[in-house]
Amino acid sequence: MSPFNITFVVTIFLSLFFSTLAKVDPTLTRPKSQTLSYIESSCNGTLYRELCIRSLSKFANTNDIDGPQHLAHVALSISLTRAIQTKNYMVGVSKELNAMNNINNDNINNNKIDKKKRREYQTIQDCVNQLGDSVDQLSQSIKELRRMNKKSNMSGSSSSSSRINDDFLFHFNNVETWVSTALTDASSCVYAFPGHRMSKRTASIRGKAMNVAQVTSNALAFIHKYMEAASTNNKP
């Protein structure tokens, strides 16, 4: 093949390659939004940075995050959604195990059920309860965060700075306590499963619970960032 033909073929190949790549990743063809840049810089202070960016990046194109308070609220909402989805998944698995093995029925066949399946069933039941608690705690945290923001907006200049800060700290402590407890519950579910010789189903459950724990950890980091920003400005 002549040098001219080789150059022509390479040029066509590269054109097709970058054209396809741009379709797969549209961000290659447009500048990074300010919101995405803000998300990435904020995620630097979290334990699970890549997960943080992935979970929040869907809000980047809408410019839907405009500060530490809003970022904390979005992160908590993501954590709550994951907790609800994982709890519902575990409820389904628990029902499936019960139907397959007749675990809850007190009859003679109960003695023939594999002890490993009994333990797995009980562990899943415990996780359902723990994630149910996480759902309640995260729901309360979101409501408290809204109350905190609403009260600070209503206070305006009619209240003293110290009064606003007292109210803010009260609500913040509630949010921090509930999110921390939700994280502990989700982590307890993760640790309840063995780290080796797991079935595909058990590994899937553990992975989903771990995801809840990780996004909740990131949300807690954003709660602290919000507190730092409020303290710096001397107002929420």
Secondary structure as UniProt FT lines:
FT   HELIX           3..24
FT   HELIX           26..29
FT   HELIX           34..43
FT   TURN            44..45
FT   HELIX           49..56
FT   HELIX           57..59
FT   TURN            60..63
FT   HELIX           68..101
FT   TURN            103..104
FT   HELIX           108..112
FT   HELIX           115..155
FT   TURN            156..158
FT   HELIX           161..192
FT   HELIX           200..233
//
